[in-house]
Amino acid sequence: MSAKPQIRIPATYLRGGTSKGVFFRLQDLPESAQAPGAARDALLQRVIGSPDPYGKQIDGMGGATSSTSKTVIVSKSSRPDHDVDYLFGQVAIDKAFVDWSGNCGNLSAAVGPFAIAGGLVDPARVPHDGMATVRIWQANIGKTIIAHVPMTNGEVQETGDFELDGVTFPAAEVQLEFLDPAAEEEGAGGAMFPTGHLVDDLEVPGVGTLKATMINAGIPTIFVEASAIGYTGTELQEAINGDAKALAMFETIRAHGALRMGLIKSLDEIATRQHTPKVAFVAKPADYVASSGKPVAAGDVDLLVRAMSMGKLHHAMMGTAAVAIGTAAAIPGTLVNLAAGGGERQAVRFGHPSGTLRVGAEAQLVDGAWSVTKAIMSRSARVLMEGWVRVPGGSF
């Protein structure tokens, strides 16, 4: 048996929000992986350690959860008024699959810092001290993200006192603006509400007819009421992730919602897009204890939200789903808005398994249709390791 040596590829391992992933500059990837296709997908899977039938990703950089099985490719942007292009790949854990259908809102917080440190942003646009504004083109969904990155002594400031539930240690705050966040998904006609309704009756075989708000904002998301599926909205991961029947129910809801939203043409297509759409359930405020043991009082939040990601209940909240929550909360009559008490609002604080998060959105009714100019939230980011990632030769 002939053995090929390992290949070294420059890479950085970063935490962004409540996720972490392996970041690459496009120019540093092997030539065969610089363009979309089988070689790129195979390389990223090998980097992360997938597909792994054991579900542990021991032989790669992944952490065996949807939040830690992520890859990012960043390059200088040729688009006017943008600094960098950002491409996100969600790597399946036990299947040979990389999902390019959506963004990662959490890792979006790390793109600006990575781009500045990697020399991808014009130095003239980066202050020695103060706030750098990085204009990011999110290539998966064709949207603009503005990242406000703190700079100190000519370097990205990573340490600080900003606390984010779901992240153990404080860090520097990175504010993100998701401009015009209604996702332009194929088949959905670019509409924020692809069915044309704020609330639909969604028929789900074996589950029943559920009230659902299906929205394209940040990431396509299907919101249902917690009480309608037997939950309270205070659940933590162990209440759902060990329940095979519950996981199957959520996947059935996701498939039928995706079909209704026009994201797929037949139910069997759902297997080819694990990352989108998301399913979330909402409830009115209630007391609960977060996964860290921290008590969350009903008075601390406007509503409760739990969301599924890659077939499991997320340990906190996906950043893109937070954009969907903020957007839906700003529009009177959606299930999210009603759970928060109804009426017009520009921001909500919602409870998730790890604690609470505040997200804002600017919504307006124009010619009978709702539009959102931007959604705003704060995250933090930190370099965990930088250097080279190694992959066996011949593996892509």
N, C-alpha and C positions, 0 to 999 in steps of 0.2 A: 504493500500500500504506500503510495507516494504522499508525503505530507507537505502541504503548502504553508509557508510562514504566515503569521498574522499580519494584518494591515493596520497601520496607525492612521487615525483620522482626527484632526483637530476638533475638539468639542468642549462644551461647557455644560455642567450639570447645575441647573438652577431651580430654586423654588420660586414659584409665582403664585401669590394668594395661597389657597389651600391645595395646590397641586405642585408637582415637580416633574421636570422632563429634561431630556437631552437636547441641547441647542446646537445647531450647526450654521456656519456661514455657507451659503450656497457654493461659493468659490472653493471651499475646502473639501467638498464631497468628491469622491472619485468621479471621473468623467461620465461613466455609465449611469451614475445616480444623480447627475445634475439636472436631468429631465425627468418628468413624471413617467412612471412605468414600472414594469416588473422588477428591474434591477434596484430601483430606489426602494420599493416596498420590501424586497427581500433584505436589503441592507439594514433598513430601520428595524425590521423584525429581529434580525440577528443581534443588533445593538441592544435592543430591549430584552431579548431572551424569549422570543415567541416564534412559533407557537409552542406552548408548553403544556402537555397533557397533565402534568402534575399541578399546574396552576400556580406555580411559585416564582417563575422567572429567575431561578437561581443562577443560570448561566447567562445573565445579561444585566442591564442597568435598571430594568423595571422593578417595581415594588409589589407586583401581584394585586394591584387594585386599579380601577379605572383612573384614579387621580394620579397614579405614579407610572402609568404605561403610556407615556406621551413623548412625542418628538416635535421639534420645531426647526424650520429652515428659514433663515433671514437673509435678504440680499438688498443691495441698494436699489431704490425704486427709480424707474424711468417715467413714472407718472408725474404730471405736474402737481406741485404743492404737496408732495409726499417725500418722506426721507427714505423709508424702507418698505419692502414687501415682506409680509409675514405669512408663512404657510404652516398649518398645523396638521399633524398626522396622529390620530388616535389609534394606537396599536392594540389589536385584540390580544387577549392573554392566552387563550387555549386554541385559537384558530389562526390560520395563515391569512391574515386580513389586516389591512391598514385602512381606516375610514377617513376619507378626506372631505366628508360632506358638511362639516361644520367647524366652528371656531372653538377655542378654549378661552373663556373670559378670564380665568385665573392666570394662566400663563401669559395672557396679554400684558399683565403688569411687569413681566420680566423682559419683554421684547425691547422696550426703550433702553433700559440699562444695558442689555446685551449688545444692542446696536451701537450705543455710544462707546462702550468699552472695546468693541470689535472694529472700530474705525469706519463704521458704515454710515455715520451721520457727519455731514459737513462740519468740521471743527468751528467754522465761523458761526454756526447756529447753536453752539454749546458754550454757555457761560462758564467762567472759572469758578464762580460761586453764584448760587441762586437756583433758579428753576429752568431746566432745559425742557423745551416743548418738542416732542418727537411725533411726527406725523406718520402714522402707520397705515399702510394699505393691507387690509385683511383679505388675502387672496382667495381663501376658501369660499367666502360669501360675498366678496366684492363690496366691502364696506370700509369706512375710515374710522380709525381709533386715534384719539389724541392722548398721549401719555405725558404727564407732567412729572419729570424726573429730577429729584433734588441733586445738586452738585456742590461739593465742598473741596476746595483746593485742587480744582481741575479734575476731580474724579467723582464717579457716581457715589453718592452717599447711600450706604446700605443699612447702617445701624441707626436706630432712633427709638422713640417711645410709642410708636403707633402699634396698638394691639388689635389683632384680628382673631376672632373666635374660630377655632379649628387649627390655629398655629400656636405652638407653645410659647415662643419667644417674641418679644417686640422687635420692630425694625422700622426703617424709614417709610413714610407714607408715599405711595405713588397714586395720584388721582388719575382716573381714566374717564374719558368722554367717548361714548359710543355714538357716533353721529348717524342720524337717520337709521336707527337700528332695525327697522322692519326688514326682515330677511327676504331677499328676492329668490325664492326657491323655485326651481323648475317645476312646472305644473301648478304652482300656486299663484301664478300671475303677478307676483310681486306684491300681493295684497297682504296687509297686516293680519286681516281676518279672512283667510282664503275661502271660508264657507259663506261669507257675507253676513254672518251673525256674530254677536258678542257671546251668545250662549246657544249651544245646539243640544238636541237630543241625540246622543251617540249610542247606537245599538251595538252591544257587545255580546256575542253568543256566549252563554254560560255565566254571564255576569248580570246582564239586564240592560235597561236603557238608562244611561247616565247623563246628567247635565254636564256639559263640557264647554270650556272656553279654549278654543284652538287658535293659537296666535303665532305669527312669524315675527319675532322681535328678539334680537340677540341670537336666539336659536329657536327653531320650531318647537313649540311646547304645547302639550295637551294638559290642561288643568281640569281636575275633577274634585268633587267635594269628598273630604275624608269620610264623613259619616255615610256616604252612599256606598262605600266599599268596605265598611266595617272597621274604620280606624278613627282615631281622635285627633290626629295631627301632632301628638306629643311623642310618637314612636321614635326609638333609636334603632340603629342598624340591626341589632340582634333580633328585634321583633319581626323583621321581614326577611333578612338575608338567609336565614336558616329554614325558611318556610317555602318549600318547592312549589306548593299550590299557589301561594301568594305571588311568587315570582312569575309563574306561568300566567296568572291573571293579569299582571301588569304588562307582560309582553303581548297578550291578546288585546288589551286596551290600546297599547302603542300601535299595533299593526292596523287595527280598525280606524284609529284616529289618523294615522298616516295616509290611509286610503281615502278617508273623507277629506283630508287637507290637500289631496292631489299630489302628495309627495311620492307615492308609489302607484302603479297601475294595477297590481294584483297583490294579494296578501303574501304570496311566497317571496316577493321582492324585499320584504322587511329584513330578511337575513343578510342582505347586502348593505344595509345601512344601520349598523348597531349604534352609532353615535347620535343619530337624529331620526325622528324627533324624540324629545324627552317627555316623560310623564311625571306629573307632580300632583300632589293632593293638598288641599288647603282647608283650614279650619279657623274659627274665631279664636281669639287669645285664650290661653289657659296656662296654669302653672305647670312646670315640668322641671326635671333635672337633666341638664345637658350631659353628654358623654364624658366630660371631664369631671363631673360631680358638681359643677356650678349650677346653682338654682336659677331658673329663669321665671320671673313672675309674669302673670298675665298683663300687669300694668306696664311691663317693659317693652311690649311689642304691640303692633297693630294687627297682626295675624300670624298664623303658623303655616309653614310650608315644608313639605318633605318631597324630595325629588329622586327619581330613579336615573341612574347613569350606567350604561353598558350592562344592563340586566341586574343591577344591585342598587339598594338604597344608598345614596351618597352620604359620606360621613359629615358633610357640612352643606355647601351649596355651590353648584357650578356657577362660575361668573356669568356665563351667557344666560343661564336660567335666571340668575338674579336680574339681568337686564329685562328678560321676559316678565318677571314678577313686577318690577318697577313700572314697566310700560303698561301692563294690564291693570295694575292698581290705580294708575292715573286716569283710566277710562271708566267712567261711571257705568255700572251694569254688568261688568265681567264678574266671574266667580271670585277672582282675586280681589277686586274692588269691594264686592259685597262682603267677603270675609273680613275685610279691613274696616267695615262699617259703612261703606258706600260714600257717595258724594265725590266732589272733586278734591284731588290731593296731588301734590308735587313730589312727595317722598313717602316712603314707608319703612318701618323697621320690622323685619319679620324674624320669627324664631325658627331655627333649623336644628338638626341634631347636636351640633357643636356649640350652639349659642345663638347670637343674634347678628343681624347685618342690616345696615341702612343703605337703601338705593333710591335715587331720585330720577324722575323723568319729566320731560316737558311735553305735554300732549295738547293738541288742539283739534277742534272739529272744523274741517274745511270742506265746503260743498257737500255736506252730509256724510263725509267719511273722516274717520279719525287718522291723524298723523302724529308722529312723535319726532321732534327735531333731534333730541339726544337723550341718552340716559347716562347718569353719572354715578360712579361709586369709587371707593378707595380700597386699595389693596397694598401689599408690600411685596418685595422681591429680594432675593439674596443669592449670590453665587455660592454654591456648595462645594464645587470642585471644578478645576479647569485643567486642560492639558490635551490628552489624546484618548480616544476610546479605541479599543482594539477589536477587530473582527477577524475570524479565520478566513484566509484567502480561499477564493472559490465558493464563498457562501452567498454571493449575490451576482 
